[in-house]
Amino acid sequence: MIVRIMGEGQFELPDDVMERLNELDDALEAALEDPQGFTPALQALLDSVRAAGRRLGDDELIESEVILPAAESSAAEVRAMLTDEGLIPD
């Protein structure tokens, strides 16, 4: 799966990490109402993408299947990006 972190770039992720990313996505969605928990939840999701994925070069243009907010995004910005499945489809 190709995941873009806004303002940062694209990452190619193996299928076997998707379950963990969905768990972190659910935790982020739950943390939207918790000002103290929101930033750590967003950071955990983005850190997992960075750690598990291979960063694509800027010259590798592949359509992103998932677009994640930038690390400095607000809860309102993240909320606006949510779908029925969260940020990452199940």
C-alpha positions as MATLAB code, in Angstrom:
seq = 'MIVRIMGEGQFELPDDVMERLNELDDALEAALEDPQGFTPALQALLDSVRAAGRRLGDDELIESEVILPAAESSAAEVRAMLTDEGLIPD';
ca = [
       0.000    0.000    0.000;
       1.202    3.509   -0.787;
       0.635    6.021    2.018;
       1.322    9.752    1.786;
       2.036   11.834    4.847;
       1.063   15.355    3.859;
       4.042   17.639    3.499;
       6.488   14.776    3.956;
       6.235   12.235    1.161;
       5.111    8.755    0.230;
       5.828    5.417    1.880;
       5.355    1.921    0.508;
       4.038   -0.334    3.268;
       3.854   -4.131    3.391;
       0.404   -5.657    3.857;
       1.354   -7.267    7.162;
       1.485   -3.896    8.984;
      -2.006   -2.799    8.017;
      -3.704   -4.376   11.035;
      -1.427   -2.433   13.400;
      -1.965    0.795   11.451;
      -5.732    0.299   11.670;
      -5.407   -0.057   15.458;
      -3.440    3.198   15.609;
      -5.985    4.846   13.313;
      -8.790    3.789   15.691;
      -6.818    5.152   18.646;
      -6.307    8.464   16.859;
     -10.004    8.726   16.084;
     -10.835    8.071   19.752;
      -8.261   10.698   20.823;
      -9.864   13.461   18.776;
     -11.862   14.465   21.853;
      -8.833   14.322   24.163;
      -6.543   17.350   23.737;
      -3.715   15.664   25.646;
      -4.035   12.353   23.819;
      -4.464   13.663   20.288;
      -0.881   14.651   19.459;
       0.696   11.437   20.825;
      -1.886    9.337   18.930;
      -1.183   11.152   15.655;
       2.566   10.881   16.211;
       2.296    7.133   16.913;
       0.436    6.557   13.645;
       2.894    8.607   11.583;
       5.931    7.058   13.310;
       4.615    3.584   12.520;
       4.230    4.471    8.848;
       7.768    5.842    8.748;
       9.223    2.816   10.569;
       7.392    0.122    8.608;
       7.448    1.776    5.207;
      10.019    2.399    2.542;
      10.131    6.090    1.692;
       9.654    6.619   -2.007;
      11.916    9.048   -3.783;
      10.517   12.355   -4.937;
      10.943   11.144   -8.514;
       8.731    8.077   -7.875;
       5.214    9.305   -8.543;
       2.723    6.638   -7.535;
      -0.905    7.284   -6.654;
      -1.388    7.219   -2.882;
      -4.027    4.836   -1.566;
      -4.109    6.631    1.788;
      -3.318   10.238    2.659;
      -2.467   10.990    6.277;
      -2.333   14.422    7.893;
       0.926   16.196    8.618;
       2.393   15.841   12.105;
       1.422   19.410   12.980;
      -2.242   18.982   11.957;
      -4.971   20.032   14.346;
      -7.768   17.787   15.557;
     -10.187   19.743   13.347;
      -8.006   19.118   10.283;
      -7.807   15.406   11.047;
     -11.549   15.235   11.680;
     -12.150   16.769    8.229;
     -10.081   13.994    6.606;
     -11.937   11.114    8.280;
     -14.148    8.731    6.354;
     -16.496    6.073    7.737;
     -13.421    3.823    8.026;
     -11.184    6.423    9.665;
      -8.052    7.590    7.851;
      -6.953    4.112    6.802;
      -9.501    1.816    5.146;
     -10.010   -1.568    6.801;
];
